[in-house]
């Protein structure tokens, strides 16, 4: 296969490129900024369908591996911004892919869409703009691709790992906290987690099988306490993680939501309703069973020297 990887210089995209080449496939990389290993410098977020067709010509498939910061507060209304960044580029990309006759695709999505399906009573898409746009991204991307271009959506949790100097965007603050003398606190609940390498293996499996499935991804399920303790151990500061009361979490997040409302700003994940997610066990079954510790150590042991 010959695959175009959009976001091919990022944490996940870089690993997808590595796995494709290890399995004997050809990979072409696209990114917004020039870096070693980037074949085409293109802002896919604003590129027209005809320009995307030129990039896609001669390829068998395409991987969309870019993302938006869902936590950054923006002036209201944020839905048009999140739709512009998350949905519209995917629609144009897969419209171009269909017209060029590509036969397989992958979107790197979010595990929130998995839980939106699993727990409709939480009304996640209605309450959180980011989740709404992730749901629309998958639905409208597949509609643009049409029936002859199956598109798998990998529903990703916390992803650990490193690709050169590329790290998860939340790794720096968590690393500094774990290294500090500040007490470590964690609420109830937890999250699924995976390594970037596992995500890449699953993505290439989906391409090879021309899968059009929703694929929730997890190597391990971690409580927040376990995750923070393992980060602290990885940075050489092993210590106890105390329990953060649920009431304190809810009060702090509701206050944050009220302050955002007063400033006429919003974030993609609504802080008023975020306790429903943060205090839940956002676990995925079955897990892959792959050990997460190598990727966790890779994420944190060198973070301080790079950030």
Order of alpha helices (4+ residues) and beta strands (2+ residues): beta-alpha-beta-beta-alpha-beta-beta-alpha-alpha-beta-alpha-alpha-alpha-beta-beta-beta-beta-alpha-beta-beta-alpha-beta-beta-alpha-beta-alpha-beta-alpha-beta-alpha-alpha
